[in-house]
Amino acid sequence: MKRITQDTTNLVSIRNLCAWYDREQRILSEFSLDLQAHETVGLIGLNGAGKTTFIRTLSGLHEKFWVECICYRDSTVSFRDDGFKKNRYTVFAEDDSFQYFTFREYLAYVMTAYQVKRAYEEEAAALVKGFHFEEYTDTLIRDLSTGNQKKVFLITAFVLRPALLLLDEPVNGLDFQSTEFLYQLIQGYKEHGTVLFSSHILESITLTCDRVLVLEKGKISRTFDRDHMDAEAIRSSLV
């Protein structure tokens, strides 16, 4: 595997993000985060800590928020800025969109929407094989199992190779072999960009991440880097 030198340049910086469904009960409060280029970051927290709300907000899908500043590559942006949108892709824990597309149709749609010009068919075929998805590429997404629907969006994400890849509970619904293959893909993604993913499975965090962020009461309460990524310490921080 090609060795990637860690880039200390911030890819994304967020300052003092607040998000809510009911304004009197904030899900995120004074949430600040820096994501470096070419790193893998895990986001972990108890149920209700705000992991999914943050990923949805960062993806431009959650409207009830206030933020002091968002920067992408040192330029001030909004979550819905066109340039920012074209440099990120999100795989959600559950996604019922594009139900009447097949995988092939969806992949072609995304690559066109993101204006990707390079040939990607060979890479897509390798990912389809790695996820054991060969017999489902022409099946409507609505007719796939939960795990195979997840594979549609994961394969698309890794073919697309955005600068910022967001994964919300990515191993949910996957079989053992596909989970192991996904870990390999996440570990190697620094060649292309940055991964931020949430998970309640500690193994997925400790096996793949350069940093782990503990989300508690709407903000980052603790950070573990690779040299101090002790599973028991992380588990204890969630109690």
N, C-alpha and C positions, 0 to 999 in steps of 0.2 A: 504493500500500500504506500502511495506517495506520502511523504512526510510534509505536513503543513506547519510552517512557522506561525506561532500564535501572533495575531495582529491585535495590538492593543488599541487600535482606533475604534471608537464607538460606532456601531452601526445604527443603533436606536437608543435614544435617551428620552425618558419620560420623567416629568417632574410634577409631583403633587396631584396625582390623578384621584378623583373621587367619582364613584359610580354607585347607582342605586336603582331600585325598582320602586320603592317607596322612599321619598326624599327624607323622611324622618328616620329611616333605618338604612344607613349606608353599608353597601357591601364592600367597597374599597374606599379607603380614606387616607389621604396624604401618601399615596402609593408612588414611590419613585424607583426607577430601574434604569440601569445601563446594560445594554447588550453589545458585546464586542463583535467585530467582524470575525468570522471563522471560529466560532466556539459552539459548544453544546451545553445548554443550560436546562436544568430540570426545575420544575415548579411543583412543590409538594405542600400539602396542607390537609387538614381534616375536612370532612364534608361541610359545605357552607362557608369555607374560608374565602371563597371568591375566585378560585382558579379559572373556572369556565367563564365567569363574568369578565375577568380580565382579558382572556383570549378573545372573547366576542367583541369586547371594546376595542382591542388592538386591531381586530379584523374589520372594524368599521360597521359592525352590526348592532351594537348596543348604543342607543341614543341618549340615555339618561346618565350623563356624566359631565364633569367639569375638569379641565386640566390646565395647569399653568403653562406648560410647554411640552411640545413633542418635537424632537429633532431626528431626521433621518440623514445619515452621512453629513452631519453638521449643518444641514439646512432645516429651517423651521417648516413643519408640515402639519396637516391635520390627518386624522385617521382615515379620512376619505379622499385624501389627495391622490390624484390619478397616478402620479409618479410613484408614490408609496405603494399604492394598490398593486401596481404591475411588478413590484419587487417582493411581494409576499404571497403566500398561499397557505390556507388553513385546512387541516383535516380535523373535522369536528368529531366529538365522541359519538354523536348521532346526527345523521344528515339524510333527510328525505327529499332532497332536491334532485332534479334531473331523473326522475323515476322512469320516464319513457325514453331515455337514452340507453344504448348499449355502452359497454366500456369503450369500444373503439370510437363510437360517435362522441362520447364525452371527452375522451382524450384529444381527439381532433378539434373539438370545440374550444377546449382550454388552450391548446397550443396556438390556435388562431387568435383567440381573445388576448393572449399575452404577447402576440406578435413574435413568436419564436420561429426563426428562419432555418435553424440547423436541422439536419436529418436526425430523427429520433427513433425510427422504427426498430433498429437493432437493439438499442438500449431498452425500449419498451418490451421487446420480446424476451430479453434476459430477465427483466423484473417480473413479467408474467410467469415465466418459468420458476423463478425463485420463490414466488408466492403460491405456486401450484394452482394457477388460475387459468390454465390453457383452455379448458373446456367451457369457460364462461364468458369469453371475450365478446360474443355476439348475443348474449342474453340480456334482456331488459333489466336495468338495475332494480326495478320494483320486484322482479321475480327471483332475485338473489337472496341468500341467507344474510343475516346480519353481518357475519364475518366476511363474506364475499363482497358485500356492499362496502365494507371498510377497505377492502383490498383495492377496489376501483379507485378510491380517492388517494390511498397511499401510493399506489403505482403511479398515478398521475402526478402526484407531488414530486416523486423522485425522478420522474422523466423531465418535469418542468425545470427543476433545480433553481428555485428562486433564491435571492440573497437572504431572505428571512423565511424559514419554514416553521409554521406553527402547528403543533400536534396536541390535540386535547384527548387525553386518555387513549393513546394510539394502539395499545395492545388489547383493549377490550374487544372481545368477540373473536380474536385470532386464535388459531390452533397453535400447538407447540412449535412446529416447524416454521410457520410463518412469523411467530414471535421472535425466534432465533434469527431469522433472516432480517427482520426489521431492526433488531439490535445491531447487526453488521452494517446495515445501511446508515443508521444514525451515527455510528462510530466513524464511518468514512465520509460523512457529509461535509466536514470542515474544508474539504477540497473545493466545495462549491459555495458554501455560505454558512449561515448560523441557524441552528435549530433551538427553538424554545418549546419544550413540551411539558405538559402537566401529567401527573400520574399518581395513583394511590398505591402503586406496586413499587416497593422500595428497590427491588432488584433492577427494574428497568432504569432507575435513576443511577444507582451505584455502578452499573456496568457500562454506562454510556456517557456520563456527563463530565464536563470540566468544572462546573459549579452547580450547586444545588441551592435553591432559594426556598426558604420556609415561609409560607404565607399564613399569617395568623391575624385574625381580627382586622382584615382588610389592608394589611401592609406587610412588607418583608420584615420578619422579626429576626432572622438569622441567615447567614450565608456560610456554606461549606465549600471549600475549593478541593481540587483533586487530591492534594497532599493531606487533607484532613477529612476525607470523606469516609467516615466511620459509620456503618449502618446503624449500630446501636445508639450512637450519639444523635443521628438524625431521627431515629425512632423516638428517643427520649425527648427531643425538642417538640414533638407533636402532642405530648401528653398534657 
